Amino acid sequence: MDPLSLAIAAALAAGVATGAGESAGAALPALARRIRERFAGRPIDIPTDAESQEQLSAALDEEFTRDPAFRQECQALWSQVTNGGAANSFQGQAKNVVMTRDIHGGFTIQ
């Protein structure tokens, strides 16, 4: 099974149990919402026990195989979850790119 699908299913189950994983900020609820949207009308729900975690993981595996773009989208959201809500996403050209999170005090770029 895809390690990403296993990790997402377990984290969603833990997040549901602990109030959507406070340390992940908005990322875990956003990931859960995206998965709910993707599986709307199908008998897959956000897991609350080991059996439903396995079902979600298997369904995600199938969906990731069928649609690699969906896997990439989930991977990006998962990166935000595991990085405490910070994610670096840059497209285009630039001389310098800065990624930061939680600046307390001044910040100057010259």
C-alpha positions as CSV (number, residue, x, y, z in Angstrom):
1,M,0.0,0.0,0.0
2,D,1.1,3.6,-0.7
3,P,2.8,5.0,2.4
4,L,1.1,8.4,1.7
5,S,-2.4,6.8,1.8
6,L,-1.6,5.0,5.1
7,A,-0.3,8.1,6.7
8,I,-3.2,10.3,5.6
9,A,-5.8,7.7,6.8
10,A,-4.1,7.4,10.2
11,A,-3.7,11.2,10.6
12,L,-7.3,11.9,9.7
13,A,-8.4,9.3,12.2
14,A,-6.2,10.9,14.9
15,G,-7.3,14.4,13.8
16,V,-11.0,13.5,14.2
17,A,-10.2,12.0,17.6
18,T,-8.3,15.1,18.8
19,G,-10.3,17.9,17.2
20,A,-8.6,18.0,13.7
21,G,-5.0,18.0,14.8
22,E,-4.3,21.5,16.2
23,S,-0.6,21.4,15.4
24,A,-1.4,21.1,11.7
25,G,-3.5,24.3,11.7
26,A,-5.8,24.4,8.7
27,A,-4.0,21.9,6.6
28,L,-5.5,18.7,8.1
29,P,-9.1,19.9,7.9
30,A,-8.3,21.1,4.3
31,L,-7.0,17.6,3.4
32,A,-10.1,16.0,5.0
33,R,-12.4,18.3,3.1
34,R,-10.6,17.6,-0.2
35,I,-10.9,13.9,0.3
36,R,-14.6,14.2,1.2
37,E,-15.2,16.2,-2.0
38,R,-13.3,13.6,-4.0
39,F,-15.3,10.7,-2.6
40,A,-18.7,12.4,-2.5
41,G,-21.4,10.0,-3.2
42,R,-19.2,7.0,-2.5
43,P,-19.4,4.9,0.7
44,I,-16.0,6.2,2.0
45,D,-15.8,8.4,5.1
46,I,-13.1,9.9,7.2
47,P,-11.9,7.1,9.5
48,T,-12.7,6.7,13.2
49,D,-11.4,3.2,13.7
50,A,-8.8,0.8,12.3
51,E,-11.2,-0.8,9.8
52,S,-12.3,2.4,8.3
53,Q,-8.6,3.6,8.2
54,E,-7.8,0.5,6.0
55,Q,-10.8,1.2,3.8
56,L,-9.8,4.9,3.3
57,S,-6.2,3.9,2.6
58,A,-7.3,1.3,0.0
59,A,-9.6,3.8,-1.6
60,L,-6.9,6.5,-1.7
61,D,-4.5,4.0,-3.2
62,E,-6.9,3.3,-6.1
63,E,-7.6,7.0,-6.6
64,F,-3.9,7.9,-6.5
65,T,-3.2,5.2,-9.2
66,R,-6.2,6.4,-11.3
67,D,-5.4,10.1,-11.0
68,P,-1.7,11.0,-10.2
69,A,-2.7,14.7,-10.1
70,F,-4.9,14.0,-7.1
71,R,-2.0,12.2,-5.4
72,Q,0.1,15.3,-6.0
73,E,-2.6,17.5,-4.5
74,C,-2.9,15.3,-1.4
75,Q,0.9,15.1,-1.1
76,A,1.1,19.0,-1.1
77,L,-1.6,19.2,1.6
78,W,0.1,16.4,3.5
79,S,3.4,18.4,3.4
80,Q,1.6,21.3,5.0
81,V,0.3,19.0,7.7
82,T,3.7,17.5,8.5
83,N,5.5,20.8,8.3
84,G,3.1,22.5,10.8
85,G,1.1,24.4,8.2
86,A,4.0,25.8,6.2
87,A,4.5,24.8,2.6
88,N,6.8,26.1,-0.1
89,S,5.0,26.2,-3.5
90,F,6.6,28.4,-6.1
91,Q,6.1,28.5,-9.9
92,G,7.9,30.7,-12.3
93,Q,11.2,32.5,-12.3
94,A,12.8,34.5,-9.6
95,K,16.3,35.5,-8.6
96,N,15.6,34.8,-4.9
97,V,12.8,32.9,-3.1
98,V,12.3,33.1,0.6
99,M,10.1,30.8,2.7
100,T,9.3,31.6,6.2
101,R,6.9,30.9,9.0
102,D,6.3,32.6,12.3
103,I,8.4,35.7,12.2
104,H,8.5,37.5,15.5
105,G,10.1,40.9,15.1
106,G,11.6,42.6,12.1
107,F,12.4,41.1,8.7
108,T,14.3,43.0,6.0
109,I,15.4,41.9,2.6
110,Q,17.7,44.2,0.6
